Amino acid sequence: MTRQTKGISLPRRTFCTGSLSLAALGPLALSACNAGGSSPHNSQGAEGALPAQSSPAVQPAPPAQSTQPTQPADTAPPAQPAPGRAFVHPGLLHTEEDFARMRAKVAAGAQPWLDGWNALLNTGRSHLNNSPRPLQTVIRGGTDSNFSQMYIDIARTYQLAVRWKVSGDVAYANKAVEFLNAWSSTLTTITGNADRFLAAGIYGFQFANAAEIMRTYPGWAAADLKRFQDMMLNVFYPLSHQFLTGHNGSEITNYWANWDQCNLAAILAIGVMCDREDLYNEAVTYYRTGRGNGASSQAVPFIHPGYLGQWQESSRDQGHCTLGIGLAGVFCEMAWNQGDDFYGYDNNRFLAGAEYVAKTNLSDASGTPYYTSMPFDTYINRQGTGTGISPAGLPSIRPVWEMIYNHYVNRRGLAAPFTAQMAARVRAEGDGNNGDQLGVGTLTFSRDAKAAGGVPSGLTARLVGGKVELSWWGAAGATSYNVLRATAPGGPYATVASGITGLLTYTDSGMAPNTYYYAVTAQSPAGTSAVSNEAKVITAVVPHVLLAFNEAQGTTAQDSSGNGRHATLLNGAQWVAGKKANAVALDGVDDYLTLPAGLMDGLADFSIAAWVFWDGGRNWTRIFDFGSGTTQYMFLTPQAGGGGLRFCINLTNGWGDQSLSAASLPSGQWVHVAVTLSGTTGTLYVNGSAVATNNQMTHAPFRMRSGTQNWLGRSQYSADPYFNGKIDDFRIYNGALSAAEVAALAS
């Protein structure tokens, strides 16, 4: 670690992308979401102002990656709002279609809905004999905490609302409205220590959900609905917005994923409930590209073969892991009901995380906990270094799994074996009793199973250590899988492996260097499925980008690899005589070159090489820096601060660099530099000779977000100086060059 910062049915938008007891968690049960270590340093007084509706905080999303598969269509997707969207109502965790399903299933005595209905009746919070206990000031954290009074009333309101929608008895609707009106006419402040942000986030999304259900009740007066919306906008939203933009004044990795996730859920829910597109966009933009640990690529920072997605809090404790799964699931379900598929975002990245956490909290048939043999990639943040899965709080059994299981398995037809086991273990879900989740998901989320015969999906193929590593998503009901390989798109295929069960990954090797095309089929009682999406992989070391820089005019450097990844000269970069012919000269002030977005997408094994003439001087200037900001990046600097020539790749906000270092690059002369990665072995070369090797480099380029800032001569960190000198013959290869091949480039 060296660098720290620092309903109309329309097609859905896709982005190519028992209860937990207090005794089980001990002191973590009610304030378990704290950042860890000591409390954050800066507890701020002013909680922020509501932004004007005309000024949404939205950043452009990165382009869709070509490697992302298209998800199968839902049977009956809710309406997708058009641009300038009119939100679907009710349209947070439950739609009108969902309530119609619940009513029909309960009336028919169908299982598991009937058990779910009885679980709702038996929580003690869905009854008419409860009365609201509103507070003017809610305190979470520090002295005089009283927040349980609010979350109990929210649970009562939500459960009364669901009971009304399923039973049709307006007495429950009237009682729910009584709770909503009592709180909206009383509550003015949420305060406390840093935990006030948790109160705003968790109880904000929950309260918005209860109100979203009740907005369909004609007995809730328009003026009362408006007052409730004002409370959400003026009491809950400012805290959630402030947390995501400032993180309580602390270093961003001080806060674990669940802090971001609860506030993302609140902002999205408030956006829908209050018809505020700017708030909704704020939440979905952060989920895609935010720097905090609740954003998609940070919450699941590392995906192991077979799509086991290591959760950001896995080295912390399991109570927080399952909390985060529940909160992220809520976000995905609410967005789904507005036409946006974050469940499927980034090749079902959230499912990868859910499967990892579910498996962590389960045991095999002999009773051996799975976590003892699960893969783990070292994780570093401000709280310290995690070297393995923490057993603290294990097993954590929360009523959050029905929502996730029923989406992926019964709504989408994917296999999610560990999520399915967790859902079965908790069924029928109650309300959890601790305010962290709304619960009762067996009633509200259960769906009829899809018919057998689904098709595997999401197949990816990577060249890792010279071998082809395949991973895919299974189909619900499948019993095994077959791997197929061809040398032409679409086949004909040969079967290279069959009978694959368990972890859905396969490593292929021993073929001649070539371009190969893979697909997977599933075996089920219905027979052999159709083929999955096809994944292409090149096993030869071939050019990915070739920039000779032989142009003499203009601002475009042509990529002669045939891949069309041309570079653009910016801010006055000049063509000059180079090492081989011409080169590009950068002045160290503001000159740089930019390469296309998605430059390194899909690459595992790679090589980068160039001739460099560095004028010397300042630390942290860049030969190249590819990434999407200071969250995830890979760079080469001729001279690091306090060190020398350094290559670095990072996935976690500047913590836990994986790097290669050597003596500072000689200045005032042409020097050939190269970096290769083969499997987990990285090698740094100077003038054709290896000067550094690291055998534990697991953070290959494909693990980064799709890069939107791919630069020669400029850093992702705005304070770093620009490169001063010349660059010639810049090359990127798919695959790792041998030492002899690097030496040949340097000759």
PyMOL commands that set and color helices and strands:
alter all, ss='L'
color gray80, all
select helices_A, chain A and resi 22-25+28-31+96-107+113-121+147-167+170-184+196-214+222-249+252-254+257-273+277-289+296-299+318-336+345-360+370-373+401-411+417-426+441-445+701-703+739-746
alter helices_A, ss='H'
color red, helices_A
select strands_A, chain A and resi 13-14+137-139+189-191+302-304+308-310+340-341+379-381+384-386+457-464+467-473+480-486+494-500+505-508+515-524+527-528+535-538+542-547+556-557+567-570+574-577+582-587+592-595+606-614+624-627+633-637+646-650+658-661+670-678+681-686+689-694+709-712+724-734
alter strands_A, ss='S'
color yellow, strands_A
deselect
rebuild
show_as cartoon
